Amino acid sequence: MAGKPLSIGLILFCQVSAMTLWFSATAAATALVADGTLSGQQAGLLTGAVQLGFVAGTLLSALTGMADRFDPRRLFAASAIGGAAANALLLVTGFDGAVTVVLRFVTGMTLAGVYPVGMKMAAGWTQKGMGLMIGVLVGALTLGSSLPHLFNAVVGLDWRTTIVISSLCAASAAGAILFSGLGPHLRRAARFRLSEARQAVLRKPVLLANAGYLGHMWELYAMWAWIGVFLEWALAQAASPLAAKSGLVTFAVIAVGAIGCVVAGMLADRFGRTTVTMAAMAISGACALLIGLTPALGAFAVIAVALIWGVSVIADSAQFSASVAELSEPELVGTMLTLQTCMGFLLTFLIIQAMPLIVAASGWSHAFATLAIGPWLGVLAMWRLRRLPEAKRLAHGRR
């Protein structure tokens, strides 16, 4: 099996390649909405289906302890190939039927064996630099999340091409992950008892770390889902010619978050998890509160605040996963990370669906301000975690 550098490289490649299954429908549906083939409501239903499928998959994984009982490489490979098959079937069904919604739900379920399992595998290769390791992983996924906006703005790929490419990427990930090695810090559970997992997740330090994560997730995916629509409105309000290029601006705003993930990972390993997460959430919360007011100040203000938000809104994401990994027993890390992502993505589904109602009630000038609630409650949770003696387990005592 591969050594550490090659294994880490394989995990990064396979994680991003397999997660293109999540992004594929976003890119394809956007193109179909633009040409009138698909309604915005139908596109939203497809996005919601993959999220709910992911929640169902992570819940099933957590209840059975799959992420800690089996060889993570085989679980990852089986999940990726299953997702590739479900995604490829869209070429037969198209995008406008009930079967399509079911396929997107199944795709979401398979990704529950990819995202948290990949994080566990990455964490198994390090202890001292866990924040940076998972930060690089999340940064790569952030860059992948931004690519559909770039493709739609510049290339305009046919939706069938998008589906074929993403299915091939996932299939290649299923094969390549089997050649990676397992890190020395990765542990598999000799047995799994749901009661032990329940007790672990209810421990106060883990509860607070997850509360901080939920505050972060309240904001993150709603921002990613709606920032493109907002920028188109805001740049038009600012009478900027960039309104016609809002897709490129949206790509930049999301993609720049990859830098935030890596930098935050280095800072968290050096200065502490709670320090970095609180700072990132304070900044992103302030951006959420203020960005709706920026069109009156011109396009430069809109883009500047959006870019700062793009960096800060995702910068702390990996540090919540690293915190839970450090606060959990080694043989339960996979289950704890799976439960964390399950709760987070269920919350994102609810707030993403609520955003159109919020926009209708308050307009874009104030709609994003509601997202500031999450990160500021997250700051409070991480501040309380910082004061606990168990916080010394974070970042080797740097809290």
Secondary structure as UniProt FT lines:
FT   HELIX           4..34
FT   TURN            35..36
FT   HELIX           40..64
FT   HELIX           66..69
FT   HELIX           72..88
FT   HELIX           90..93
FT   HELIX           98..111
FT   TURN            112..114
FT   HELIX           115..123
FT   TURN            124..125
FT   TURN            128..129
FT   HELIX           130..150
FT   HELIX           151..155
FT   HELIX           159..176
FT   HELIX           177..179
FT   TURN            184..185
FT   HELIX           194..201
FT   HELIX           204..237
FT   TURN            238..239
FT   HELIX           241..245
FT   HELIX           246..255
FT   HELIX           257..271
FT   HELIX           273..290
FT   HELIX           291..297
FT   HELIX           299..315
FT   HELIX           317..327
FT   HELIX           330..332
FT   HELIX           333..362
FT   HELIX           364..367
FT   HELIX           368..372
FT   HELIX           373..386
FT   HELIX           389..397
//
